[in-house]
Structures are given as C-alpha cells and as structure tokens.
Amino acid sequence: QVQLVESGGGLVQPGGSLRLSCAASGSIFKINAMAWYRQAPGKERELVAAITSGSSTNYANSVKGRFTISRDNAKNAVYLQMNSLMPEDAAVYYCNADISVPTSVYGMSYWGKGTLVTVSS
C-alpha cells in the first residue's frame, strides 16, 4: 500500500509565501514523476508543476516565476515553494506521483488527499 501525505497548507495574505510538502510511504520500489495539482471551487483540477526523476521541471504558465517544485529522493518527498501568492492561487493542492511497487514493472498514479491553501487579506 502506497500513501501520499501532503502538509503545509494554510491561510496566507496576498504576496505571502507557503511551502507545501508531500511524502510518499509504503511499499515503494521507485518513484518516477511527481507533481502538484490544484483544484479551486467550481473549477477542474489543473497541473501546477511537475518534476521528473531526473529533476526536470515544468510549470503552469500562471505560476512560472513564483512557484518552485523540488524533490528529495532520499525522503520520497516533493515540495512546492509558493511565493508572491495571489487570491487566484487559493485551492486544494494535491500531490501526485507515479510509483512503481516491487511486485510490478509498471508505475501507477497515486494521489494525496490534498491540503487547502487560502489566500486572503
């Protein structure tokens, strides 16, 4: 059983910063790509940032230059540093990872339960 657990969400004023963390645990053979998604009320879930096992990254245009995704392979963790937050960044942020387990050569997509980010003065 593989689990992803996010942390670091909360209330922040516009212009502020937050750092989200996500740790994977369980029967893990290899973690491939990892990503952060978000979903605001009434909107579809969207990709915010992704990072490959080789640490190549890509970002949604709306967060480029403000958000930074990183990972710590030794800790099976991925992080999202969010700076210059705007009200439109408010959403539930979900961690996603493509993980291979010892019993399969194929990776599967796993999701965390999400952490709420509120941007308000």
DSSP file with accessible surface (Angstrom, degrees, kcal/mol):
  #  RESIDUE AA STRUCTURE BP1 BP2  ACC     N-H-->O    O-->H-N    N-H-->O    O-->H-N    TCO  KAPPA ALPHA  PHI   PSI    X-CA   Y-CA   Z-CA
    1    1 A Q              0   0  189      0, 0.0    26,-0.9     0, 0.0     2,-0.4   0.000 360.0 360.0 360.0 129.8    0.0    0.0    0.0
    2    2 A V  E     -A   26   0A  10     24,-0.2     2,-0.4    25,-0.1    24,-0.2  -0.901 360.0-173.0-110.6 136.9    1.3    3.4   -1.0
    3    3 A Q  E     -A   25   0A 113     22,-2.5    22,-2.4    -2,-0.4     2,-0.4  -0.981  13.2-159.1-129.2 145.1    0.3    6.6    0.6
    4    4 A L  E     -A   24   0A  10    107,-0.4   109,-0.5    -2,-0.4     2,-0.5  -0.990  12.4-170.0-118.7 130.0    1.0   10.2   -0.2
    5    5 A V  E     -A   23   0A  86     18,-2.1    18,-2.1    -2,-0.4     2,-0.2  -0.977   4.5-158.9-126.6 120.3    0.5   12.8    2.6
    6    6 A E  E     +A   22   0A  20     -2,-0.5     2,-0.3    16,-0.2    16,-0.2  -0.625  15.1 168.8 -93.0 156.4    0.6   16.5    2.0
    7    7 A S  E     +A   21   0A  63     14,-2.3    14,-2.7    -2,-0.2   108,-0.1  -0.962  41.7  67.8-154.4 165.1    1.3   19.2    4.5
    8    8 A G        +     0   0   35     -2,-0.3    11,-0.3     1,-0.3    14,-0.1   0.353  60.6 132.5 106.1  -5.9    2.0   22.9    4.7
    9    9 A G        +     0   0   27     12,-0.1     2,-0.3     9,-0.1    -1,-0.3  -0.203  23.9 115.0 -70.3 170.5   -1.3   24.4    3.5
   10   10 A G  E     -d  117   0B  28    106,-0.9   108,-2.8   105,-0.1     2,-0.5  -0.986  62.9 -43.4 161.1-167.0   -2.9   27.3    5.4
   11   11 A L  E     +d  118   0B 126     -2,-0.3     2,-0.3   106,-0.2   108,-0.2  -0.821  53.2 168.3 -97.5 131.1   -4.0   30.9    5.3
   12   12 A V  E     -d  119   0B  20    106,-2.6   108,-2.1    -2,-0.5     3,-0.1  -0.985  32.5-115.2-140.9 148.9   -1.7   33.4    3.8
   13   13 A Q    >   -     0   0  134     -2,-0.3     3,-2.4   106,-0.2    72,-0.2  -0.473  50.0 -81.4 -78.1 154.3   -2.1   37.1    2.8
   14   14 A P  T 3  S+     0   0   60      0, 0.0    72,-0.2     0, 0.0    -1,-0.1  -0.294 121.6  27.7 -53.7 136.2   -1.7   38.1   -0.8
   15   15 A G  T 3  S+     0   0   56     70,-3.6    69,-0.6     1,-0.3    71,-0.1   0.274 100.7 117.1  91.3 -10.5    2.0   38.4   -1.6
   16   16 A G    <   -     0   0   21     -3,-2.4    69,-2.4    69,-0.3     2,-0.3  -0.094  57.0-121.9 -83.3-175.2    3.0   35.9    1.0
   17   17 A S        -     0   0   61     66,-0.2     2,-0.3    67,-0.2    66,-0.2  -0.924  20.7-179.3-131.9 152.1    4.6   32.5    0.8
   18   18 A L  E     - B   0  82A  33     64,-2.2    64,-3.4    -2,-0.3     2,-0.5  -0.979  16.1-146.7-143.6 153.1    3.9   28.9    1.7
   19   19 A R  E     - B   0  81A 122     -2,-0.3     2,-0.3   -11,-0.3    62,-0.2  -0.977  14.4-159.4-124.3 118.3    5.8   25.7    1.3
   20   20 A L  E     - B   0  80A   0     60,-2.8    60,-2.3    -2,-0.5     2,-0.3  -0.723   6.8-164.8 -93.9 144.8    3.9   22.5    0.6
   21   21 A S  E     -AB   7  79A  29    -14,-2.7   -14,-2.3    -2,-0.3     2,-0.4  -0.942   7.7-172.2-126.8 151.2    5.4   19.1    1.3
   22   22 A a  E     -AB   6  78A   2     56,-1.8    56,-2.3    -2,-0.3     2,-0.5  -0.969   4.6-167.4-144.2 126.7    4.4   15.7    0.3
   23   23 A A  E     -AB   5  77A  49    -18,-2.1   -18,-2.1    -2,-0.4     2,-0.4  -0.954   8.9-149.4-118.9 134.2    5.8   12.4    1.5
   24   24 A A  E     +A    4   0A   7     52,-2.8     2,-0.3    -2,-0.5   -20,-0.2  -0.795  21.9 172.4 -98.7 142.0    5.3    9.0    0.0
   25   25 A S  E     +A    3   0A  56    -22,-2.4   -22,-2.5    -2,-0.4     2,-0.3  -0.946  28.6  55.1-144.3 163.8    5.4    5.9    2.1
   26   26 A G  E    S-A    2   0A  54     -2,-0.3     2,-1.7   -24,-0.2   -24,-0.2  -0.784  99.5  -8.6 116.2-157.5    4.6    2.2    1.8
   27   27 A S  S    S+     0   0   61    -26,-0.9     2,-0.5    -2,-0.3   -25,-0.1  -0.573  78.0 166.3 -83.9  85.9    5.9   -0.5   -0.5
   28   28 A I        +     0   0   35     -2,-1.7    73,-0.2    73,-0.2     3,-0.1  -0.887  25.5 170.6-110.9 128.2    7.8    1.7   -3.0
   29   29 A F  S    S-     0   0  150     71,-3.2     2,-0.3    -2,-0.5    72,-0.2   0.827  75.7 -11.2 -93.9 -48.4   10.3    0.4   -5.5
   30   30 A K  E     -E  100   0B 103     70,-2.0    70,-3.4     0, 0.0     2,-0.6  -0.981  54.5-142.5-154.5 140.3   10.8    3.6   -7.4
   31   31 A I  E     +E   99   0B  13     -2,-0.3    68,-0.2    68,-0.2     3,-0.1  -0.931  23.8 179.1-104.2 122.6    9.2    7.0   -7.7
   32   32 A N  E     -     0   0B  30     66,-3.5    -1,-0.1    -2,-0.6    67,-0.1   0.529  55.8  -0.7 -89.6-120.2    9.1    8.3  -11.2
   33   33 A A  E     -     0   0B  45     19,-0.1    65,-2.8    64,-0.1    -1,-0.3  -0.380  64.1-164.4 -72.3 149.5    7.5   11.7  -11.9
   34   34 A M  E     +EF  97  51B   1     17,-2.8    17,-3.1    63,-0.2     2,-0.3  -0.948  12.5 172.8-129.9 152.5    6.0   13.7   -9.1
   35   35 A A  E     -EF  96  50B   5     61,-2.9    61,-2.6    -2,-0.3     2,-0.4  -0.982  28.5-130.6-155.0 162.2    3.6   16.7   -9.4
   36   36 A W  E     -EF  95  49B   0     13,-2.9    12,-2.9    -2,-0.3    13,-1.7  -0.985  25.4-179.8-117.4 133.3    1.4   19.2   -7.7
   37   37 A Y  E     -EF  94  47B  62     57,-2.9    57,-2.8    -2,-0.4     2,-0.3  -0.820   7.9-157.7-119.4 164.8   -2.2   19.8   -8.9
   38   38 A R  E     -EF  93  46B  14      8,-2.4     8,-3.0    -2,-0.3     2,-0.4  -0.991   7.5-163.2-143.7 155.6   -4.8   22.2   -7.6
   39   39 A Q  E     -E   92   0B  64     53,-2.2    53,-2.3    -2,-0.3     6,-0.2  -0.955   7.0-162.8-141.3 117.1   -8.5   22.5   -7.7
   40   40 A A    >   -     0   0   21      4,-0.4     3,-2.4    -2,-0.4    51,-0.1  -0.617  45.9 -75.4 -91.2 157.6  -10.4   25.6   -6.8
   41   41 A P  T 3  S+     0   0  124      0, 0.0    -1,-0.1     0, 0.0     3,-0.1  -0.266 119.2   7.3 -54.7 129.6  -14.1   25.6   -6.0
   42   42 A G  T 3  S+     0   0   93      1,-0.2     2,-0.3    -3,-0.1    -3,-0.0   0.519 113.3 100.4  77.7   4.6  -16.1   25.1   -9.2
   43   43 A K  S <  S-     0   0  142     -3,-2.4    -1,-0.2     1,-0.0     2,-0.1  -0.824  75.2-103.0-120.8 162.0  -13.1   24.5  -11.4
   44   44 A E        -     0   0  172     -2,-0.3    -4,-0.4     1,-0.1     2,-0.2  -0.434  45.7 -93.5 -77.6 155.3  -11.4   21.5  -12.8
   45   45 A R        -     0   0   92     -6,-0.2     2,-0.4    -2,-0.1    -6,-0.2  -0.482  50.3-166.5 -66.6 135.8   -8.2   20.1  -11.3
   46   46 A E  E     -F   38   0B  83     -8,-3.0    -8,-2.4    -2,-0.2     2,-0.3  -0.950  24.5-107.4-130.0 150.9   -5.2   21.6  -13.0
   47   47 A L  E     +F   37   0B  59     -2,-0.4   -10,-0.3   -10,-0.2     3,-0.1  -0.565  31.9 176.0 -73.7 130.7   -1.5   20.8  -13.1
   48   48 A V  E     -     0   0B   1    -12,-2.9    12,-2.6     1,-0.4     2,-0.3   0.830  63.5 -20.1 -99.3 -50.2    0.6   23.3  -11.2
   49   49 A A  E     -FG  36  59B   0    -13,-1.7   -13,-2.9    10,-0.2    -1,-0.4  -0.985  55.7-163.3-160.4 151.2    4.1   21.9  -11.5
   50   50 A A  E     -FG  35  58B  15      8,-2.3     8,-1.9    -2,-0.3     2,-0.4  -0.969   0.8-165.1-139.7 154.2    5.8   18.6  -12.2
   51   51 A I  E     -FG  34  57B   5    -17,-3.1   -17,-2.8    -2,-0.3     6,-0.2  -0.996  14.1-140.1-142.7 133.1    9.2   17.1  -11.7
   52   52 A T    >   -     0   0   55      4,-2.6     3,-2.1    -2,-0.4   -19,-0.1  -0.299  36.4 -98.3 -83.3 174.5   10.8   14.0  -13.3
   53   53 A S  T 3  S+     0   0   59      1,-0.3    -1,-0.1     2,-0.1    20,-0.1   0.787 128.7  53.1 -64.3 -23.0   13.0   11.5  -11.6
   54   54 A G  T 3  S-     0   0   58      2,-0.1    -1,-0.3     0, 0.0     3,-0.1   0.279 122.6-108.9 -92.8   8.0   15.9   13.4  -13.1
   55   55 A S    <   +     0   0   67     -3,-2.1     2,-0.3     1,-0.3    -2,-0.1   0.654  65.6 150.5  73.0  20.1   14.6   16.7  -11.7
   56   56 A S        -     0   0   80      1,-0.0    -4,-2.6     2,-0.0     2,-0.3  -0.660  30.3-158.7 -74.7 141.4   13.5   18.2  -14.9
   57   57 A T  E     -G   51   0B  68     -2,-0.3     2,-0.3    -6,-0.2    -6,-0.2  -0.833  21.0-174.9-124.8 156.7   10.6   20.5  -14.2
   58   58 A N  E     -G   50   0B  84     -8,-1.9    -8,-2.3    -2,-0.3     2,-0.3  -0.982  10.9-161.7-146.9 152.3    7.6   22.2  -15.9
   59   59 A Y  E     -G   49   0B  47     -2,-0.3   -10,-0.2   -10,-0.2     2,-0.1  -0.943  27.6-103.6-132.4 151.7    5.1   24.7  -14.6
   60   60 A A    >>  -     0   0   21    -12,-2.6     3,-1.8    -2,-0.3     4,-1.0  -0.460  39.7-118.6 -65.8 145.4    1.7   26.0  -15.4
   61   61 A N  G >4 S+     0   0  133      1,-0.3     3,-0.5     2,-0.2    -1,-0.1   0.852 111.3  63.5 -57.3 -33.1    2.1   29.5  -17.1
   62   62 A S  G 34 S+     0   0   61      1,-0.2    -1,-0.3     3,-0.0   -14,-0.1   0.676 111.5  34.4 -68.8 -16.6    0.1   31.0  -14.2
   63   63 A V  G X> S+     0   0    0     -3,-1.8     3,-2.3   -15,-0.2     4,-2.3   0.448  82.1 128.3-117.7  -3.2    2.8   30.1  -11.6
   64   64 A K  T << S+     0   0  119     -4,-1.0     4,-0.1    -3,-0.5   -15,-0.0  -0.302  80.7  15.4 -58.0 134.0    6.0   30.4  -13.6
   65   65 A G  T 34 S+     0   0   87      2,-0.4    -1,-0.3     1,-0.1     3,-0.1   0.281 125.8  59.6  85.9 -11.1    8.5   32.6  -11.8
   66   66 A R  T <4 S+     0   0   35     -3,-2.3    17,-1.9     1,-0.2     2,-0.3   0.694  98.0  52.1-115.7 -34.7    6.6   32.3   -8.5
   67   67 A F  E  <  -C   82   0A   4     -4,-2.3    -2,-0.4    15,-0.2     2,-0.4  -0.826  59.6-165.8-108.7 147.5    6.4   28.6   -7.6
   68   68 A T  E     -C   81   0A  72     13,-2.4    13,-3.1    -2,-0.3     2,-0.4  -0.991   5.0-157.9-133.6 125.9    9.3   26.2   -7.4
   69   69 A I  E     +C   80   0A   6     -2,-0.4     2,-0.3    11,-0.2    11,-0.2  -0.806  21.0 163.0-100.2 141.5    8.9   22.4   -7.3
   70   70 A S  E     -C   79   0A  48      9,-1.8     9,-3.1    -2,-0.4     2,-0.3  -0.950  18.5-150.5-148.0 167.8   11.7   20.2   -5.9
   71   71 A R  E     -C   78   0A  29     -2,-0.3     2,-0.5     7,-0.3     7,-0.2  -0.979  12.4-150.7-144.0 154.5   12.1   16.7   -4.6
   72   72 A D  E > > -C   77   0A  52      5,-2.4     5,-2.1    -2,-0.3     3,-0.9  -0.929  11.2-170.2-123.9 100.9   14.2   14.8   -2.2
   73   73 A N  G > 5S+     0   0   89     -2,-0.5     3,-0.7     1,-0.3    -1,-0.1   0.826  84.8  59.6 -64.9 -30.6   14.6   11.2   -3.5
   74   74 A A  G 3 5S+     0   0   96      1,-0.2    -1,-0.3    -3,-0.1    -2,-0.0   0.812 114.5  36.6 -67.2 -27.0   16.1   10.0   -0.2
   75   75 A K  G < 5S-     0   0  137     -3,-0.9   -51,-0.3     2,-0.1    -1,-0.2   0.357 105.7-124.7-104.2   2.6   13.0   11.1    1.6
   76   76 A N  T < 5 +     0   0   57     -3,-0.7   -52,-2.8    -4,-0.5     2,-0.3   0.914  67.9 137.2  52.4  45.3   10.5   10.1   -1.1
   77   77 A A  E   < -BC  23  72A   5     -5,-2.1    -5,-2.4   -54,-0.2     2,-0.3  -0.881  43.6-163.8-128.1 153.6    9.3   13.7   -0.9
   78   78 A V  E     -BC  22  71A   0    -56,-2.3   -56,-1.8    -2,-0.3     2,-0.3  -0.978  13.2-162.1-133.1 146.6    8.3   16.5   -3.2
   79   79 A Y  E     -BC  21  70A  28     -9,-3.1    -9,-1.8    -2,-0.3     2,-0.4  -0.898  11.9-156.9-128.7 156.2    7.9   20.1   -2.3
   80   80 A L  E     -BC  20  69A   0    -60,-2.3   -60,-2.8    -2,-0.3     2,-0.6  -0.923   7.8-161.5-136.0 107.9    6.3   23.2   -3.7
   81   81 A Q  E     -BC  19  68A  59    -13,-3.1   -13,-2.4    -2,-0.4     2,-0.6  -0.826  12.7-166.3 -87.3 120.4    7.6   26.6   -2.7
   82   82 A M  E     +BC  18  67A   0    -64,-3.4   -64,-2.2    -2,-0.6     2,-0.3  -0.945  10.5 174.3-116.4 116.7    5.0   29.2   -3.4
   83   83 A N        +     0   0   57    -17,-1.9   -66,-0.2    -2,-0.6   -67,-0.2  -0.774  59.5  23.0-115.8 163.8    5.9   32.9   -3.4
   84   84 A S  S    S-     0   0   68    -69,-0.6    -1,-0.2    -2,-0.3   -68,-0.2   0.906  83.8-160.4  49.6  47.7    4.0   36.0   -4.3
   85   85 A L        -     0   0    2    -69,-2.4   -70,-3.6    -3,-0.2   -69,-0.3  -0.285   7.9-161.5 -65.2 143.8    0.7   34.2   -3.7
   86   86 A M    >   -     0   0   65    -72,-0.2     3,-2.7   -71,-0.1     4,-0.4  -0.853  33.7-106.7-121.4 157.6   -2.4   35.7   -5.2
   87   87 A P  G >  S+     0   0   72      0, 0.0     3,-1.7     0, 0.0    32,-0.3   0.842 118.6  62.6 -54.3 -32.6   -6.1   35.1   -4.4
   88   88 A E  G 3  S+     0   0  122      1,-0.3   -48,-0.1   -48,-0.0    -3,-0.0   0.574  91.1  67.2 -73.1  -6.3   -6.4   33.1   -7.5
   89   89 A D  G <  S+     0   0    1     -3,-2.7    -1,-0.3     2,-0.0     2,-0.1   0.565  73.1 116.4 -83.9 -10.0   -3.9   30.6   -6.2
   90   90 A A    <   +     0   0   29     -3,-1.7     2,-0.3    -4,-0.4    28,-0.2  -0.412  42.2 106.6 -63.6 129.3   -6.3   29.6   -3.5
   91   91 A A  E    S- H   0 117B   4     26,-1.6    26,-2.9    -2,-0.1     2,-0.6  -0.963  76.1 -74.9-178.6 173.7   -7.3   26.0   -3.9
   92   92 A V  E     -EH  39 116B  40    -53,-2.3   -53,-2.2    -2,-0.3     2,-0.5  -0.858  49.3-146.9 -88.5 125.8   -6.9   22.5   -2.6
   93   93 A Y  E     -EH  38 115B   0     22,-3.1    22,-2.1    -2,-0.6     2,-0.4  -0.867  12.8-162.4-100.9 129.7   -3.4   21.3   -3.6
   94   94 A Y  E     -E   37   0B  39    -57,-2.8   -57,-2.9    -2,-0.5     2,-0.4  -0.908  11.5-139.8-116.0 137.7   -2.9   17.7   -4.4
   95   95 A a  E     -E   36   0B   0     -2,-0.4    17,-2.3   -59,-0.2     2,-0.4  -0.735  22.1-173.1 -90.1 140.5    0.3   15.7   -4.6
   96   96 A N  E     +EI  35 111B  17    -61,-2.6   -61,-2.9    -2,-0.4     2,-0.4  -0.994   5.1 177.0-135.2 141.1    0.6   13.2   -7.4
   97   97 A A  E     -EI  34 110B   0     13,-2.1    13,-2.8    -2,-0.4     2,-0.7  -0.997  29.1-136.6-146.5 142.5    3.3   10.6   -8.0
   98   98 A D  E     - I   0 109B  55    -65,-2.8   -66,-3.5    -2,-0.4     2,-0.4  -0.895  39.1-177.4 -94.9 113.4    3.9    7.8  -10.5
   99   99 A I  E     -EI  31 108B   1      9,-2.9     9,-2.3    -2,-0.7     2,-0.5  -0.946  23.3-150.4-125.3 133.1    5.2    5.0   -8.3
  100  100 A S  E     -EI  30 107B  10    -70,-3.4   -71,-3.2    -2,-0.4   -70,-2.0  -0.854  16.5-153.3 -97.5 133.6    6.5    1.5   -9.1
  101  101 A V    >   -     0   0   22      5,-0.5     3,-1.9    -2,-0.5   -73,-0.2  -0.675  29.8-106.2-102.1 160.7    5.9   -1.1   -6.5
  102  102 A P  T 3  S+     0   0   79      0, 0.0   -74,-0.1     0, 0.0    -1,-0.1   0.773 116.0  55.9 -58.6 -26.1    8.2   -4.2   -6.1
  103  103 A T  T 3  S+     0   0  135      1,-0.1     2,-0.3     2,-0.0    -3,-0.0   0.435 108.1  48.3 -89.6   2.2    5.5   -6.5   -7.5
  104  104 A S    <   -     0   0   47     -3,-1.9    -3,-0.1     1,-0.1    -1,-0.1  -0.999  59.1-150.6-144.4 144.9    5.1   -4.7  -10.8
  105  105 A V  S    S+     0   0  125     -2,-0.3     2,-0.4    -5,-0.1    -1,-0.1   0.591  81.8  82.2 -84.5 -10.8    7.3   -3.3  -13.5
  106  106 A Y  S    S-     0   0  175     -5,-0.1    -5,-0.5    -7,-0.0     2,-0.2  -0.748  77.2-129.4 -99.9 142.3    4.7   -0.6  -14.3
  107  107 A G  E     -I  100   0B  29     -2,-0.4     2,-0.3    -7,-0.2    -7,-0.3  -0.515  19.5-154.6 -82.7 153.2    4.2    2.6  -12.4
  108  108 A M  E     -I   99   0B 108     -9,-2.3    -9,-2.9    -2,-0.2     2,-0.5  -0.930  19.8-112.0-125.5 155.2    0.8    3.6  -11.1
  109  109 A S  E     -I   98   0B  66     -2,-0.3     2,-0.4   -11,-0.2   -11,-0.2  -0.755  34.2-172.7 -90.3 126.8   -0.5    7.1  -10.3
  110  110 A Y  E     -I   97   0B  49    -13,-2.8   -13,-2.1    -2,-0.5     2,-0.4  -0.913   4.6-157.8-119.6 148.8   -1.1    7.8   -6.7
  111  111 A W  E     -I   96   0B 105     -2,-0.4  -107,-0.4   -15,-0.2   -15,-0.2  -0.941  10.1-136.9-126.0 145.3   -2.8   10.9   -5.1
  112  112 A G        -     0   0    8    -17,-2.3  -107,-0.2    -2,-0.4     3,-0.1  -0.357  32.7-108.9 -83.7 175.6   -2.7   12.5   -1.8
  113  113 A K        -     0   0  194   -109,-0.5  -108,-0.1     1,-0.2   -19,-0.1   0.581  62.3-113.7 -86.3  -9.4   -5.9   13.8   -0.1
  114  114 A G        -     0   0   23    -19,-0.1     2,-0.4   -22,-0.0   -20,-0.2   0.049  15.7-121.3  99.6 153.7   -5.0   17.4   -0.6
  115  115 A T  E     - H   0  93B  22    -22,-2.1   -22,-3.1  -108,-0.1     2,-0.4  -0.999  27.4-121.9-135.2 135.9   -4.1   20.4    1.5
  116  116 A L  E     - H   0  92B 102     -2,-0.4  -106,-0.9   -24,-0.2     2,-0.5  -0.632  21.0-168.3 -86.2 130.0   -6.0   23.7    1.5
  117  117 A V  E     -dH  10  91B   0    -26,-2.9   -26,-1.6    -2,-0.4     2,-0.5  -0.975   5.1-172.8-115.0 122.3   -4.4   26.9    0.6
  118  118 A T  E     -d   11   0B  53   -108,-2.8  -106,-2.6    -2,-0.5     2,-0.6  -0.970   6.1-167.3-117.1 127.6   -6.3   30.1    1.3
  119  119 A V  E     +d   12   0B   9     -2,-0.5     2,-0.3   -32,-0.3  -106,-0.2  -0.944  33.6 129.7-117.4 108.7   -5.0   33.4    0.1
  120  120 A S              0   0   65   -108,-2.1    -2,-0.1    -2,-0.6   -34,-0.0  -0.991 360.0 360.0-158.9 147.9   -6.9   36.3    1.7
  121  121 A S              0   0  125     -2,-0.3  -108,-0.1  -108,-0.2    -1,-0.1   0.423 360.0 360.0 -94.4 360.0   -6.3   39.5    3.5
